[in-house]
Amino acid sequence: MRFGILAISVAFAGVFSLLAAGAEAQTAPLGTRTAQAPPADEPSTQPPVRRPPKRLPIYPRYQAEPGGVYPRYFPGPNAVRVCNATYVQEFRPSGTVIVPRMSCSWRRG
């Protein structure tokens, strides 16, 4: 049985080798053009120049003065800064805590 399978496989290998030996590359006739890459010295084959992206300036909506006062505009010559301090609850994973909060605003004097 094994000898029969071996003989059949050798026969198929021989047939396929004969078919493969007959296959040769074809040459194009002189009148036809083939698709080939142009030489590398032509500018069309060089990759395009990649420009860096434009840099857009980003400004914050407000910028506190050195004293931490917001708003930055000049409220007037007689303006008074009024601050309100309270205690609020904060719920944290360790438990509820009470923390101080302060909010300030400008008032005309």
N, CA, C and O atoms as a GROMACS GRO file, in nm:
protein
  436
    1MET      N    1   0.082  -0.119   0.000
    1MET     CA    2   0.000   0.000   0.000
    1MET      C    3   0.087   0.125   0.000
    1MET      O    4   0.063   0.218  -0.077
    2ARG      N    5   0.189   0.127   0.087
    2ARG     CA    6   0.276   0.242   0.092
    2ARG      C    7   0.353   0.260  -0.038
    2ARG      O    8   0.377   0.372  -0.083
    3PHE      N    9   0.391   0.147  -0.098
    3PHE     CA   10   0.465   0.154  -0.224
    3PHE      C   11   0.378   0.215  -0.334
    3PHE      O   12   0.430   0.288  -0.419
    4GLY      N   13   0.251   0.187  -0.335
    4GLY     CA   14   0.160   0.242  -0.436
    4GLY      C   15   0.143   0.393  -0.420
    4GLY      O   16   0.142   0.467  -0.518
    5ILE      N   17   0.129   0.439  -0.295
    5ILE     CA   18   0.114   0.583  -0.269
    5ILE      C   19   0.242   0.656  -0.306
    5ILE      O   20   0.238   0.766  -0.360
    6LEU      N   21   0.357   0.594  -0.277
    6LEU     CA   22   0.485   0.654  -0.311
    6LEU      C   23   0.501   0.665  -0.462
    6LEU      O   24   0.550   0.766  -0.512
    7ALA      N   25   0.460   0.563  -0.536
    7ALA     CA   26   0.472   0.563  -0.682
    7ALA      C   27   0.382   0.670  -0.744
    7ALA      O   28   0.422   0.737  -0.839
    8ILE      N   29   0.262   0.686  -0.690
    8ILE     CA   30   0.169   0.786  -0.744
    8ILE      C   31   0.221   0.927  -0.716
    8ILE      O   32   0.213   1.014  -0.803
    9SER      N   33   0.275   0.949  -0.597
    9SER     CA   34   0.325   1.082  -0.565
    9SER      C   35   0.448   1.116  -0.649
    9SER      O   36   0.464   1.232  -0.688
   10VAL      N   37   0.535   1.018  -0.678
   10VAL     CA   38   0.651   1.042  -0.765
   10VAL      C   39   0.605   1.072  -0.906
   10VAL      O   40   0.664   1.156  -0.973
   11ALA      N   41   0.501   1.005  -0.953
   11ALA     CA   42   0.449   1.029  -1.087
   11ALA      C   43   0.393   1.171  -1.098
   11ALA      O   44   0.419   1.241  -1.196
   12PHE      N   45   0.315   1.214  -0.996
   12PHE     CA   46   0.262   1.350  -0.999
   12PHE      C   47   0.374   1.454  -0.993
   12PHE      O   48   0.367   1.556  -1.061
   13ALA      N   49   0.476   1.429  -0.914
   13ALA     CA   50   0.588   1.523  -0.905
   13ALA      C   51   0.657   1.534  -1.040
   13ALA      O   52   0.697   1.644  -1.079
   14GLY      N   53   0.671   1.425  -1.111
   14GLY     CA   54   0.734   1.429  -1.243
   14GLY      C   55   0.651   1.507  -1.343
   14GLY      O   56   0.706   1.585  -1.421
   15VAL      N   57   0.520   1.487  -1.341
   15VAL     CA   58   0.432   1.559  -1.434
   15VAL      C   59   0.437   1.708  -1.406
   15VAL      O   60   0.447   1.789  -1.499
   16PHE      N   61   0.430   1.745  -1.279
   16PHE     CA   62   0.433   1.888  -1.244
   16PHE      C   63   0.568   1.951  -1.276
   16PHE      O   64   0.573   2.068  -1.314
   17SER      N   65   0.678   1.876  -1.262
   17SER     CA   66   0.808   1.932  -1.296
   17SER      C   67   0.821   1.956  -1.445
   17SER      O   68   0.887   2.052  -1.487
   18LEU      N   69   0.759   1.870  -1.528
   18LEU     CA   70   0.762   1.892  -1.673
   18LEU      C   71   0.681   2.015  -1.711
   18LEU      O   72   0.721   2.092  -1.798
   19LEU      N   73   0.567   2.034  -1.645
   19LEU     CA   74   0.485   2.152  -1.674
   19LEU      C   75   0.556   2.280  -1.630
   19LEU      O   76   0.548   2.382  -1.698
   20ALA      N   77   0.625   2.274  -1.518
   20ALA     CA   78   0.693   2.392  -1.468
   20ALA      C   79   0.815   2.426  -1.553
   20ALA      O   80   0.849   2.544  -1.567
   21ALA      N   81   0.882   2.326  -1.611
   21ALA     CA   82   0.999   2.352  -1.692
   21ALA      C   83   0.961   2.420  -1.823
   21ALA      O   84   1.042   2.494  -1.880
   22GLY      N   85   0.841   2.397  -1.871
   22GLY     CA   86   0.799   2.459  -1.996
   22GLY      C   87   0.760   2.605  -1.980
   22GLY      O   88   0.748   2.676  -2.080
   23ALA      N   89   0.739   2.652  -1.861
   23ALA     CA   90   0.699   2.790  -1.837
   23ALA      C   91   0.823   2.878  -1.838
   23ALA      O   92   0.918   2.854  -1.763
   24GLU      N   93   0.822   2.979  -1.921
   24GLU     CA   94   0.933   3.073  -1.930
   24GLU      C   95   0.878   3.214  -1.927
   24GLU      O   96   0.760   3.236  -1.957
   25ALA      N   97   0.962   3.309  -1.893
   25ALA     CA   98   0.921   3.449  -1.890
   25ALA      C   99   0.903   3.499  -2.032
   25ALA      O  100   0.980   3.465  -2.121
   26GLN      N  101   0.801   3.579  -2.052
   26GLN     CA  102   0.777   3.635  -2.183
   26GLN      C  103   0.843   3.771  -2.194
   26GLN      O  104   0.852   3.845  -2.096
   27THR      N  105   0.888   3.802  -2.312
   27THR     CA  106   0.945   3.935  -2.336
   27THR      C  107   0.842   4.019  -2.409
   27THR      O  108   0.767   3.968  -2.493
   28ALA      N  109   0.840   4.146  -2.378
   28ALA     CA  110   0.745   4.236  -2.441
   28ALA      C  111   0.796   4.276  -2.579
   28ALA      O  112   0.916   4.299  -2.595
   29PRO      N  113   0.707   4.283  -2.678
   29PRO     CA  114   0.749   4.330  -2.811
   29PRO      C  115   0.799   4.475  -2.803
   29PRO      O  116   0.769   4.546  -2.707
   30LEU      N  117   0.872   4.517  -2.901
   30LEU     CA  118   0.930   4.650  -2.900
   30LEU      C  119   0.825   4.760  -2.905
   30LEU      O  120   0.848   4.869  -2.851
   31GLY      N  121   0.711   4.736  -2.966
   31GLY     CA  122   0.609   4.838  -2.981
   31GLY      C  123   0.531   4.865  -2.854
   31GLY      O  124   0.467   4.969  -2.843
   32THR      N  125   0.533   4.774  -2.756
   32THR     CA  126   0.454   4.795  -2.634
   32THR      C  127   0.540   4.856  -2.525
   32THR      O  128   0.663   4.840  -2.524
   33ARG      N  129   0.475   4.926  -2.434
   33ARG     CA  130   0.545   4.989  -2.323
   33ARG      C  131   0.514   4.912  -2.195
   33ARG      O  132   0.403   4.865  -2.175
   34THR      N  133   0.612   4.901  -2.112
   34THR     CA  134   0.592   4.834  -1.984
   34THR      C  135   0.592   4.938  -1.873
   34THR      O  136   0.650   5.046  -1.887
   35ALA      N  137   0.526   4.905  -1.764
   35ALA     CA  138   0.520   4.997  -1.650
   35ALA      C  139   0.647   4.981  -1.568
   35ALA      O  140   0.672   4.876  -1.510
   36GLN      N  141   0.726   5.088  -1.564
   36GLN     CA  142   0.849   5.087  -1.485
   36GLN      C  143   0.856   5.216  -1.405
   36GLN      O  144   0.800   5.318  -1.444
   37ALA      N  145   0.923   5.208  -1.296
   37ALA     CA  146   0.941   5.327  -1.213
   37ALA      C  147   1.040   5.420  -1.281
   37ALA      O  148   1.142   5.374  -1.332
   38PRO      N  149   1.012   5.552  -1.282
   38PRO     CA  150   1.107   5.646  -1.342
   38PRO      C  151   1.235   5.654  -1.256
   38PRO      O  152   1.233   5.613  -1.140
   39PRO      N  153   1.342   5.706  -1.311
   39PRO     CA  154   1.467   5.717  -1.234
   39PRO      C  155   1.447   5.802  -1.108
   39PRO      O  156   1.358   5.886  -1.102
   40ALA      N  157   1.531   5.779  -1.009
   40ALA     CA  158   1.515   5.845  -0.879
   40ALA      C  159   1.552   5.992  -0.882
   40ALA      O  160   1.516   6.065  -0.789
   41ASP      N  161   1.623   6.038  -0.985
   41ASP     CA  162   1.665   6.179  -0.987
   41ASP      C  163   1.554   6.273  -1.033
   41ASP      O  164   1.570   6.394  -1.026
   42GLU      N  165   1.441   6.218  -1.081
   42GLU     CA  166   1.330   6.304  -1.122
   42GLU      C  167   1.256   6.354  -0.997
   42GLU      O  168   1.242   6.279  -0.901
   43PRO      N  169   1.211   6.479  -0.998
   43PRO     CA  170   1.145   6.534  -0.878
   43PRO      C  171   1.011   6.468  -0.847
   43PRO      O  172   0.967   6.475  -0.732
   44SER      N  173   0.945   6.404  -0.944
   44SER     CA  174   0.814   6.346  -0.918
   44SER      C  175   0.823   6.222  -0.830
   44SER      O  176   0.724   6.184  -0.767
   45THR      N  177   0.938   6.158  -0.824
   45THR     CA  178   0.949   6.037  -0.745
   45THR      C  179   0.996   6.065  -0.602
   45THR      O  180   0.988   5.977  -0.517
   46GLN      N  181   1.044   6.185  -0.576
   46GLN     CA  182   1.090   6.216  -0.442
   46GLN      C  183   0.969   6.243  -0.352
   46GLN      O  184   0.870   6.298  -0.398
   47PRO      N  185   0.977   6.203  -0.225
   47PRO     CA  186   0.862   6.227  -0.138
   47PRO      C  187   0.840   6.377  -0.119
   47PRO      O  188   0.936   6.454  -0.120
   48PRO      N  189   0.715   6.418  -0.101
   48PRO     CA  190   0.687   6.561  -0.082
   48PRO      C  191   0.749   6.611   0.048
   48PRO      O  192   0.765   6.537   0.145
   49VAL      N  193   0.783   6.738   0.047
   49VAL     CA  194   0.843   6.798   0.165
   49VAL      C  195   0.733   6.812   0.270
   49VAL      O  196   0.628   6.870   0.244
   50ARG      N  197   0.758   6.760   0.387
   50ARG     CA  198   0.658   6.764   0.494
   50ARG      C  199   0.683   6.886   0.582
   50ARG      O  200   0.787   6.897   0.647
   51ARG      N  201   0.588   6.975   0.583
   51ARG     CA  202   0.600   7.097   0.662
   51ARG      C  203   0.547   7.072   0.803
   51ARG      O  204   0.453   6.995   0.822
   52PRO      N  205   0.607   7.137   0.901
   52PRO     CA  206   0.554   7.121   1.037
   52PRO      C  207   0.417   7.188   1.047
   52PRO      O  208   0.391   7.285   0.976
   53PRO      N  209   0.331   7.138   1.134
   53PRO     CA  210   0.198   7.200   1.147
   53PRO      C  211   0.209   7.341   1.201
   53PRO      O  212   0.302   7.376   1.274
   54LYS      N  213   0.111   7.422   1.163
   54LYS     CA  214   0.110   7.560   1.210
   54LYS      C  215   0.089   7.563   1.361
   54LYS      O  216   0.010   7.486   1.416
   55ARG      N  217   0.161   7.650   1.425
   55ARG     CA  218   0.151   7.662   1.571
   55ARG      C  219   0.052   7.772   1.603
   55ARG      O  220   0.069   7.887   1.563
   56LEU      N  221  -0.052   7.736   1.675
   56LEU     CA  222  -0.154   7.832   1.713
   56LEU      C  223  -0.131   7.874   1.857
   56LEU      O  224  -0.115   7.789   1.945
   57PRO      N  225  -0.128   8.004   1.882
   57PRO     CA  226  -0.111   8.047   2.021
   57PRO      C  227  -0.240   8.021   2.099
   57PRO      O  228  -0.350   8.049   2.051
   58ILE      N  229  -0.225   7.969   2.218
   58ILE     CA  230  -0.339   7.941   2.305
   58ILE      C  231  -0.324   8.026   2.430
   58ILE      O  232  -0.224   8.018   2.500
   59TYR      N  233  -0.425   8.108   2.456
   59TYR     CA  234  -0.421   8.198   2.570
   59TYR      C  235  -0.526   8.153   2.671
   59TYR      O  236  -0.636   8.115   2.632
   60PRO      N  237  -0.492   8.156   2.799
   60PRO     CA  238  -0.594   8.119   2.899
   60PRO      C  239  -0.701   8.227   2.905
   60PRO      O  240  -0.677   8.341   2.867
   61ARG      N  241  -0.818   8.190   2.953
   61ARG     CA  242  -0.928   8.287   2.962
   61ARG      C  243  -0.898   8.393   3.065
   61ARG      O  244  -0.942   8.507   3.051
   62TYR      N  245  -0.827   8.358   3.166
   62TYR     CA  246  -0.787   8.456   3.266
   62TYR      C  247  -0.647   8.419   3.314
   62TYR      O  248  -0.603   8.305   3.302
   63GLN      N  249  -0.582   8.517   3.365
   63GLN     CA  250  -0.450   8.494   3.423
   63GLN      C  251  -0.442   8.581   3.548
   63GLN      O  252  -0.444   8.704   3.541
   64ALA      N  253  -0.434   8.516   3.660
   64ALA     CA  254  -0.436   8.587   3.786
   64ALA      C  255  -0.311   8.672   3.802
   64ALA      O  256  -0.203   8.634   3.756
   65GLU      N  257  -0.326   8.783   3.866
   65GLU     CA  258  -0.212   8.869   3.894
   65GLU      C  259  -0.124   8.803   4.000
   65GLU      O  260  -0.163   8.702   4.058
   66PRO      N  261  -0.006   8.859   4.024
   66PRO     CA  262   0.082   8.796   4.123
   66PRO      C  263   0.017   8.778   4.260
   66PRO      O  264   0.052   8.684   4.331
   67GLY      N  265  -0.075   8.864   4.297
   67GLY     CA  266  -0.142   8.849   4.426
   67GLY      C  267  -0.252   8.745   4.422
   67GLY      O  268  -0.314   8.719   4.526
   68GLY      N  269  -0.280   8.685   4.307
   68GLY     CA  270  -0.385   8.586   4.295
   68GLY      C  271  -0.523   8.648   4.283
   68GLY      O  272  -0.622   8.581   4.312
   69VAL      N  273  -0.531   8.774   4.241
   69VAL     CA  274  -0.659   8.844   4.234
   69VAL      C  275  -0.718   8.824   4.095
   69VAL      O  276  -0.652   8.846   3.994
   70TYR      N  277  -0.842   8.782   4.092
   70TYR     CA  278  -0.917   8.768   3.967
   70TYR      C  279  -1.045   8.847   3.983
   70TYR      O  280  -1.106   8.833   4.089
   71PRO      N  281  -1.092   8.925   3.894
   71PRO     CA  282  -1.046   8.948   3.757
   71PRO      C  283  -0.926   9.041   3.751
   71PRO      O  284  -0.895   9.112   3.847
   72ARG      N  285  -0.860   9.039   3.639
   72ARG     CA  286  -0.736   9.113   3.624
   72ARG      C  287  -0.761   9.261   3.589
   72ARG      O  288  -0.674   9.345   3.612
   73TYR      N  289  -0.877   9.292   3.536
   73TYR     CA  290  -0.903   9.429   3.494
   73TYR      C  291  -0.898   9.524   3.613
   73TYR      O  292  -0.910   9.482   3.728
   74PHE      N  293  -0.880   9.651   3.584
   74PHE     CA  294  -0.873   9.753   3.689
   74PHE      C  295  -1.015   9.793   3.726
   74PHE      O  296  -1.085   9.851   3.643
   75PRO      N  297  -1.060   9.764   3.850
   75PRO     CA  298  -1.199   9.790   3.885
   75PRO      C  299  -1.231   9.936   3.913
   75PRO      O  300  -1.348   9.973   3.922
   76GLY      N  301  -1.132  10.019   3.926
   76GLY     CA  302  -1.156  10.160   3.952
   76GLY      C  303  -1.071  10.208   4.068
   76GLY      O  304  -1.017  10.127   4.143
   77PRO      N  305  -1.060  10.341   4.084
   77PRO     CA  306  -0.972  10.393   4.190
   77PRO      C  307  -1.025  10.371   4.331
   77PRO      O  308  -0.945  10.358   4.424
   78ASN      N  309  -1.156  10.367   4.351
   78ASN     CA  310  -1.212  10.353   4.485
   78ASN      C  311  -1.266  10.213   4.512
   78ASN      O  312  -1.345  10.195   4.604
   79ALA      N  313  -1.226  10.114   4.436
   79ALA     CA  314  -1.280   9.979   4.450
   79ALA      C  315  -1.227   9.913   4.577
   79ALA      O  316  -1.117   9.941   4.624
   80VAL      N  317  -1.311   9.824   4.630
   80VAL     CA  318  -1.278   9.753   4.753
   80VAL      C  319  -1.294   9.604   4.724
   80VAL      O  320  -1.390   9.560   4.662
   81ARG      N  321  -1.198   9.528   4.770
   81ARG     CA  322  -1.207   9.383   4.753
   81ARG      C  323  -1.279   9.326   4.875
   81ARG      O  324  -1.237   9.344   4.989
   82VAL      N  325  -1.391   9.257   4.847
   82VAL     CA  326  -1.473   9.200   4.953
   82VAL      C  327  -1.462   9.049   4.944
   82VAL      O  328  -1.486   8.990   4.838
   83CYS      N  329  -1.424   8.986   5.056
   83CYS     CA  330  -1.408   8.842   5.058
   83CYS      C  331  -1.509   8.780   5.154
   83CYS      O  332  -1.540   8.837   5.259
   84ASN      N  333  -1.558   8.663   5.116
   84ASN     CA  334  -1.655   8.591   5.198
   84ASN      C  335  -1.595   8.454   5.227
   84ASN      O  336  -1.569   8.376   5.135
   85ALA      N  337  -1.572   8.424   5.355
   85ALA     CA  338  -1.513   8.296   5.393
   85ALA      C  339  -1.618   8.212   5.464
   85ALA      O  340  -1.687   8.260   5.554
   86THR      N  341  -1.631   8.085   5.423
   86THR     CA  342  -1.726   7.992   5.484
   86THR      C  343  -1.661   7.856   5.498
   86THR      O  344  -1.552   7.832   5.445
   87TYR      N  345  -1.728   7.768   5.570
   87TYR     CA  346  -1.686   7.628   5.581
   87TYR      C  347  -1.785   7.542   5.504
   87TYR      O  348  -1.906   7.560   5.516
   88VAL      N  349  -1.733   7.449   5.426
   88VAL     CA  350  -1.819   7.359   5.348
   88VAL      C  351  -1.777   7.214   5.375
   88VAL      O  352  -1.663   7.187   5.413
   89GLN      N  353  -1.872   7.124   5.354
   89GLN     CA  354  -1.842   6.981   5.370
   89GLN      C  355  -1.788   6.925   5.239
   89GLN      O  356  -1.838   6.957   5.131
   90GLU      N  357  -1.686   6.842   5.249
   90GLU     CA  358  -1.635   6.768   5.134
   90GLU      C  359  -1.644   6.620   5.167
   90GLU      O  360  -1.603   6.576   5.274
   91PHE      N  361  -1.699   6.546   5.073
   91PHE     CA  362  -1.715   6.402   5.092
   91PHE      C  363  -1.595   6.333   5.029
   91PHE      O  364  -1.580   6.334   4.907
   92ARG      N  365  -1.511   6.273   5.111
   92ARG     CA  366  -1.389   6.207   5.066
   92ARG      C  367  -1.397   6.058   5.097
   92ARG      O  368  -1.480   6.017   5.178
   93PRO      N  369  -1.312   5.977   5.034
   93PRO     CA  370  -1.314   5.833   5.063
   93PRO      C  371  -1.288   5.802   5.210
   93PRO      O  372  -1.339   5.703   5.263
   94SER      N  373  -1.208   5.886   5.276
   94SER     CA  374  -1.178   5.860   5.417
   94SER      C  375  -1.291   5.905   5.509
   94SER      O  376  -1.294   5.868   5.626
   95GLY      N  377  -1.383   5.984   5.457
   95GLY     CA  378  -1.494   6.033   5.538
   95GLY      C  379  -1.523   6.179   5.506
   95GLY      O  380  -1.447   6.243   5.434
   96THR      N  381  -1.630   6.230   5.559
   96THR     CA  382  -1.668   6.369   5.537
   96THR      C  383  -1.581   6.461   5.620
   96THR      O  384  -1.560   6.438   5.740
   97VAL      N  385  -1.530   6.567   5.555
   97VAL     CA  386  -1.448   6.665   5.626
   97VAL      C  387  -1.504   6.804   5.601
   97VAL      O  388  -1.575   6.827   5.503
   98ILE      N  389  -1.472   6.895   5.689
   98ILE     CA  390  -1.513   7.035   5.675
   98ILE      C  391  -1.390   7.116   5.640
   98ILE      O  392  -1.289   7.112   5.711
   99VAL      N  393  -1.397   7.191   5.528
   99VAL     CA  394  -1.282   7.268   5.481
   99VAL      C  395  -1.325   7.413   5.460
   99VAL      O  396  -1.441   7.440   5.430
  100PRO      N  397  -1.232   7.507   5.476
  100PRO     CA  398  -1.266   7.648   5.453
  100PRO      C  399  -1.265   7.682   5.303
  100PRO      O  400  -1.184   7.630   5.227
  101ARG      N  401  -1.357   7.768   5.264
  101ARG     CA  402  -1.362   7.819   5.127
  101ARG      C  403  -1.369   7.971   5.133
  101ARG      O  404  -1.433   8.027   5.222
  102MET      N  405  -1.302   8.037   5.037
  102MET     CA  406  -1.306   8.182   5.033
  102MET      C  407  -1.335   8.227   4.890
  102MET      O  408  -1.273   8.179   4.795
  103SER      N  409  -1.429   8.318   4.876
  103SER     CA  410  -1.458   8.377   4.746
  103SER      C  411  -1.450   8.529   4.761
  103SER      O  412  -1.505   8.587   4.854
  104CYS      N  413  -1.381   8.591   4.666
  104CYS     CA  414  -1.360   8.735   4.671
  104CYS      C  415  -1.413   8.801   4.546
  104CYS      O  416  -1.416   8.741   4.439
  105SER      N  417  -1.455   8.925   4.559
  105SER     CA  418  -1.503   9.003   4.445
  105SER      C  419  -1.471   9.151   4.469
  105SER      O  420  -1.440   9.191   4.581
  106TRP      N  421  -1.478   9.230   4.362
  106TRP     CA  422  -1.453   9.375   4.371
  106TRP      C  423  -1.584   9.447   4.383
  106TRP      O  424  -1.681   9.414   4.315
  107ARG      N  425  -1.589   9.547   4.469
  107ARG     CA  426  -1.704   9.635   4.483
  107ARG      C  427  -1.658   9.778   4.472
  107ARG      O  428  -1.549   9.814   4.517
  108ARG      N  429  -1.742   9.859   4.413
  108ARG     CA  430  -1.708  10.001   4.405
  108ARG      C  431  -1.724  10.062   4.542
  108ARG      O  432  -1.822  10.036   4.613
  109GLY      N  433  -1.627  10.145   4.580
  109GLY     CA  434  -1.628  10.201   4.715
  109GLY      C  435  -1.700  10.329   4.729
  109GLY      O  436  -1.706  10.384   4.839
   0.00000   0.00000   0.00000
